Amino acid sequence: MPIDDDLQASLVERKIQEAMAAGEFDDLPGAGKPIPDLDLTYDPSWWVRKWIRRERVRDAADALRRTIAREIPRIEAGLIEDAEARLTSLREAIDALNEHLPEADRLSLPG
C-alpha cells in the first residue's frame, strides 16, 4: 500500500526536526559557512577538476614528506658528529629544511 506524499513528507520533516533537536546536525563540516562554488555556473567536469586539484596537493605533500624524511636523519647525524667544521653545513641543512615548513603548513600535512 503506497504512502501518501503528504504523509511521507511530514514523516521526513518530523525525523529531521527530531535529529535537529538531538543536535545531530550541530558539528557538520562547513556549518555556518556558505556553500563553496555555489555562485559559479554549472561545469559538468567539476568533480574531475576538484579531483585533479586534490591529487596535485597530495602529490606535493608526499614529495615534501619524502624530503623531510630524507633530511631529518642527515641533520640528526650531523648533530651527533657535531664538529666545528660541520656546524656551518649543518645550519645550512636546517635552514634549507625550514624553508619547506610554510609549504607543509599550507598543505596541512597529517602526521
GIRAPE-V795587 format. One record per backbone hydrogen bond with DSSP energy under -1.0 kcal/mol. CO is the residue of the C=O (numbers start at 0). NH is the residue of the N-H. If there is no record, write none. Layout:
co:CO nh:NH
co:CO nh:NH
This chain:
co:3 nh:7
co:4 nh:8
co:5 nh:9
co:6 nh:10
co:7 nh:11
co:8 nh:12
co:9 nh:13
co:10 nh:14
co:11 nh:15
co:12 nh:16
co:13 nh:17
co:14 nh:18
co:15 nh:19
co:16 nh:20
co:17 nh:21
co:18 nh:23
co:19 nh:22
co:22 nh:25
co:27 nh:30
co:29 nh:32
co:34 nh:37
co:36 nh:39
co:42 nh:45
co:44 nh:48
co:45 nh:49
co:46 nh:50
co:47 nh:51
co:48 nh:52
co:49 nh:53
co:50 nh:54
co:51 nh:55
co:52 nh:56
co:53 nh:57
co:54 nh:58
co:55 nh:59
co:56 nh:60
co:57 nh:61
co:58 nh:62
co:59 nh:63
co:60 nh:64
co:61 nh:65
co:62 nh:66
co:63 nh:67
co:64 nh:68
co:65 nh:69
co:66 nh:70
co:67 nh:71
co:70 nh:74
co:71 nh:75
co:72 nh:76
co:73 nh:77
co:74 nh:78
co:75 nh:79
co:76 nh:80
co:82 nh:86
co:85 nh:89
co:86 nh:90
co:87 nh:91
co:88 nh:92
co:89 nh:93
co:90 nh:94
co:91 nh:95
co:92 nh:96
co:93 nh:97
co:94 nh:98
co:96 nh:99
co:99 nh:103
co:100 nh:104
co:101 nh:105
co:102 nh:106
co:103 nh:108
